[in-house]
């Protein structure tokens, strides 16, 4: 439970961990990247530890790949005392997240002040202080004069970004000051983001492939989503080099910051 502005909010964490990890493949010994060892603990356990450490997350729901229950249970057997649930994912990220939201709604359907924090299980290096600050930003409407439907972690782009034509010729350049790389955690009003997926299901759930994350889905349905500026080292593990990098920068850390 998180208290802000005189009100209490139930906080649910939803971890996406149903991917095939095909980009890491044999380099990780055939192990799904969320279960790979990261300085003595499974990658996904680092995120669960952090959600438990903040003290305001009421439960964690992990969406895992079909047939992955045994690997998940082994990875989280030493998890801190926060309720951890699991459900099975689907053929796309969108379907998997929707499955996770359905699992949460089994107990939260009648609640009004409910917030969900959606997070990639392969992104273990977010900071707990940033999570609390982003949650306060979301609840107080610090992105403007109103409370948005969501607030997502994002880091500024340091690259020069160009737009090309069909012949691979440069047409123009993006204003780097206005370009941010969307990450997770992503914080939403639970009923709002669940409603977005419900609308999508009525249209065509296969269209979920068009949306690479939940912020793009919310914006598609007309909601405003703000950003919380996070450090650029909040990377998602997609290669063995990413894993090695995180091992090096987290080697002296407890895993909770």
C-alpha positions as CSV (number, residue, x, y, z in Angstrom):
1,X,0.0,0.0,0.0
2,X,1.3,3.4,-0.9
3,X,-0.1,6.6,0.7
4,X,0.0,9.9,-1.1
5,X,-2.1,13.0,-1.0
6,X,-4.3,11.6,1.8
7,X,-5.3,8.5,-0.1
8,X,-4.1,4.9,-0.1
9,X,-3.2,3.0,-3.2
10,X,-2.8,-0.7,-3.8
11,X,0.3,-1.3,-5.8
12,X,0.7,-4.3,-8.0
13,X,3.9,-5.2,-9.9
14,X,3.7,-7.2,-13.1
15,X,6.9,-8.7,-14.5
16,X,7.1,-9.7,-18.2
17,X,9.2,-12.9,-18.3
18,X,7.6,-15.0,-21.1
19,X,10.0,-14.2,-23.9
20,X,12.0,-16.9,-25.6
21,X,15.4,-15.1,-25.2
22,X,16.2,-16.2,-28.7
23,X,18.7,-13.4,-29.2
24,X,21.0,-14.7,-26.4
25,X,20.5,-18.4,-27.5
26,X,23.4,-20.8,-26.8
27,X,25.5,-18.0,-25.4
28,X,23.6,-18.2,-22.2
29,X,23.8,-22.0,-22.1
30,X,20.3,-22.4,-23.4
31,X,18.9,-20.7,-20.3
32,X,16.1,-18.1,-20.6
33,X,17.8,-14.8,-19.9
34,X,15.6,-14.0,-16.9
35,X,16.9,-17.0,-15.2
36,X,20.6,-16.4,-16.1
37,X,22.9,-15.9,-13.1
38,X,23.7,-12.2,-12.3
39,X,26.1,-12.0,-9.5
40,X,24.7,-15.0,-7.6
41,X,21.0,-14.5,-8.2
42,X,18.7,-15.0,-11.2
43,X,18.2,-11.9,-13.3
44,X,14.5,-11.8,-12.5
45,X,15.1,-12.1,-8.8
46,X,16.9,-8.8,-8.7
47,X,13.7,-7.1,-9.8
48,X,11.6,-9.0,-7.3
49,X,14.0,-8.1,-4.5
50,X,13.7,-4.4,-5.4
51,X,9.9,-4.5,-5.5
52,X,10.0,-6.1,-2.1
53,X,12.6,-3.6,-0.7
54,X,10.5,-0.5,-1.4
55,X,7.9,-1.7,1.1
56,X,4.8,-0.5,-0.8
57,X,4.3,-3.2,-3.5
58,X,1.4,-5.4,-2.4
59,X,2.2,-8.3,-4.7
60,X,4.3,-9.4,-7.7
61,X,2.8,-11.3,-10.6
62,X,5.3,-12.8,-13.1
63,X,4.2,-13.8,-16.6
64,X,6.3,-16.8,-17.6
65,X,6.8,-18.8,-20.7
66,X,4.8,-22.0,-21.1
67,X,6.6,-24.9,-19.4
68,X,8.7,-22.5,-17.4
69,X,7.1,-23.0,-14.0
70,X,9.9,-25.2,-12.6
71,X,12.6,-22.8,-13.7
72,X,10.7,-19.8,-12.2
73,X,10.1,-21.5,-8.9
74,X,13.8,-22.4,-8.6
75,X,14.9,-18.9,-9.5
76,X,12.6,-17.2,-6.8
77,X,12.9,-19.8,-4.0
78,X,14.9,-17.3,-2.0
79,X,12.7,-14.4,-2.8
80,X,11.9,-11.9,0.1
81,X,8.5,-12.0,1.8
82,X,6.3,-10.4,-0.8
83,X,3.5,-12.4,-2.4
84,X,4.7,-13.7,-5.7
85,X,2.2,-15.1,-8.2
86,X,2.8,-16.5,-11.7
87,X,0.7,-17.0,-14.9
88,X,1.5,-18.1,-18.4
89,X,2.2,-15.8,-21.3
90,X,1.1,-16.0,-24.9
91,X,2.5,-15.6,-28.4
92,X,3.2,-11.9,-28.1
93,X,4.2,-9.4,-25.4
94,X,0.7,-7.8,-25.6
95,X,-1.1,-11.1,-24.9
96,X,1.3,-11.9,-22.1
97,X,0.8,-8.6,-20.4
98,X,-3.0,-9.0,-20.8
99,X,-2.8,-12.4,-19.2
100,X,-0.9,-10.9,-16.3
101,X,-3.4,-8.1,-15.9
102,X,-6.2,-10.6,-15.8
103,X,-4.4,-12.5,-13.0
104,X,-4.1,-9.3,-11.0
105,X,-7.7,-8.4,-11.7
106,X,-8.9,-11.6,-10.1
107,X,-8.3,-9.9,-6.7
108,X,-8.3,-6.3,-7.7
109,X,-11.4,-6.0,-9.8
110,X,-13.5,-4.1,-7.2
111,X,-10.7,-1.7,-6.2
112,X,-10.7,2.0,-7.2
113,X,-7.2,3.2,-6.2
114,X,-5.1,0.5,-7.8
115,X,-1.8,1.0,-9.6
116,X,0.1,-1.5,-11.7
117,X,3.9,-1.3,-12.3
118,X,4.7,-3.2,-15.5
119,X,8.3,-4.2,-15.8
120,X,10.6,-6.3,-18.1
121,X,12.1,-9.2,-16.2
122,X,15.3,-8.8,-18.2
123,X,15.8,-5.2,-16.9
124,X,17.2,-5.6,-13.4
125,X,19.2,-2.4,-12.9
126,X,16.5,0.2,-12.1
127,X,16.8,2.0,-8.8
128,X,14.2,1.8,-6.0
129,X,14.6,5.5,-5.3
130,X,13.5,6.2,-8.9
131,X,10.6,3.9,-8.6
132,X,9.2,5.8,-5.6
133,X,9.9,9.2,-7.2
134,X,8.1,8.1,-10.4
135,X,5.1,6.8,-8.5
136,X,4.8,10.1,-6.6
137,X,5.1,11.9,-10.0
138,X,2.3,9.8,-11.4
139,X,-0.1,10.2,-8.4
140,X,0.5,13.9,-8.0
141,X,0.3,14.8,-11.7
142,X,3.7,16.4,-11.8
143,X,3.8,16.0,-15.6
144,X,1.4,18.8,-15.8
145,X,-1.9,20.2,-14.4
146,X,-3.6,16.8,-14.5
147,X,-2.8,13.2,-13.6
148,X,-1.8,11.2,-16.7
149,X,-2.9,7.6,-17.3
150,X,0.7,6.5,-16.8
151,X,4.3,7.5,-16.2
152,X,7.1,5.5,-17.8
153,X,10.9,5.3,-17.2
154,X,12.8,6.8,-20.2
155,X,16.3,8.0,-20.8
156,X,17.5,10.8,-23.1
157,X,19.0,9.8,-26.4
158,X,22.7,10.7,-26.8
159,X,22.8,9.6,-30.4
160,X,22.3,11.6,-33.6
161,X,19.1,10.2,-35.1
162,X,18.2,10.5,-38.8
163,X,15.2,9.7,-41.0
164,X,15.9,7.9,-44.3
165,X,13.9,7.4,-47.5
166,X,13.3,4.2,-49.4
167,X,16.8,4.4,-51.0
168,X,18.5,4.7,-47.6
169,X,19.3,8.3,-48.2
170,X,19.0,10.7,-45.2
171,X,16.0,13.0,-45.3
172,X,16.4,14.8,-42.0
173,X,17.3,14.6,-38.4
174,X,15.3,14.3,-35.2
175,X,15.6,16.9,-32.4
176,X,17.7,15.0,-29.9
177,X,16.4,17.1,-27.0
178,X,12.9,15.7,-27.6
179,X,13.9,12.0,-28.2
180,X,13.8,9.6,-25.3
181,X,14.3,5.8,-25.1
182,X,11.3,4.2,-23.4
183,X,12.1,1.6,-20.7
184,X,10.5,0.0,-17.8
185,X,9.1,0.2,-15.1
186,X,5.9,1.7,-16.5
187,X,3.3,2.9,-14.0
188,X,-0.4,2.9,-14.9
189,X,-3.8,3.2,-13.3
190,X,-4.7,-0.5,-13.2
191,X,-8.2,-0.1,-14.5
192,X,-7.2,2.2,-17.3
193,X,-4.5,0.0,-18.8
194,X,-6.6,-3.1,-18.3
195,X,-9.4,-1.3,-20.2
196,X,-7.0,-0.5,-23.1
197,X,-6.3,-4.2,-23.5
198,X,-10.0,-5.1,-23.2
199,X,-10.7,-2.6,-26.0
200,X,-7.9,-4.1,-28.1
201,X,-9.3,-7.6,-27.6
202,X,-12.7,-6.5,-28.9
203,X,-11.0,-5.1,-32.0
204,X,-8.4,-7.7,-32.8
205,X,-5.9,-9.0,-30.2
206,X,-3.4,-9.9,-32.9
207,X,-3.0,-6.2,-33.3
208,X,-1.0,-6.2,-30.1
209,X,2.0,-7.0,-32.2
210,X,1.9,-3.3,-33.4
211,X,2.5,-2.0,-29.8
212,X,6.0,-2.6,-28.5
213,X,5.1,-1.5,-25.0
214,X,2.1,-0.4,-22.9
215,X,2.7,3.3,-23.2
216,X,2.2,3.1,-27.0
217,X,-1.1,1.2,-26.4
218,X,-2.4,3.8,-23.9
219,X,-1.5,6.7,-26.2
220,X,-3.2,4.9,-29.1
221,X,-6.4,4.9,-27.2
222,X,-6.2,8.7,-26.4
223,X,-4.6,8.7,-23.0
224,X,-1.7,10.9,-21.9
225,X,1.5,9.3,-20.7
226,X,4.4,11.1,-19.0
227,X,8.0,10.1,-18.7
228,X,10.3,9.9,-15.7
229,X,13.9,10.5,-16.6
230,X,16.0,7.5,-15.6
231,X,19.7,6.7,-16.0
232,X,20.9,5.1,-19.2
233,X,22.3,2.1,-17.5
234,X,18.7,0.8,-16.9
235,X,19.2,-1.5,-19.9
236,X,17.3,-4.6,-21.0
237,X,19.4,-7.7,-21.4
238,X,19.3,-8.9,-25.0
239,X,22.8,-10.2,-25.5
240,X,25.5,-12.0,-23.4
241,X,27.5,-8.7,-23.6
242,X,24.6,-6.9,-21.8
243,X,24.7,-9.5,-19.1
244,X,28.4,-9.2,-18.7
245,X,28.1,-5.4,-18.5
246,X,25.5,-5.6,-15.7
247,X,27.7,-8.1,-13.8
248,X,30.5,-5.5,-13.9
249,X,28.5,-2.5,-12.8
250,X,26.5,-4.4,-10.2
251,X,29.3,-6.5,-8.8
252,X,29.8,-4.3,-5.7
253,X,26.1,-3.7,-5.2
254,X,23.7,-5.7,-3.1
255,X,21.2,-5.7,-5.9
256,X,18.9,-3.2,-4.2
257,X,19.5,0.5,-4.8
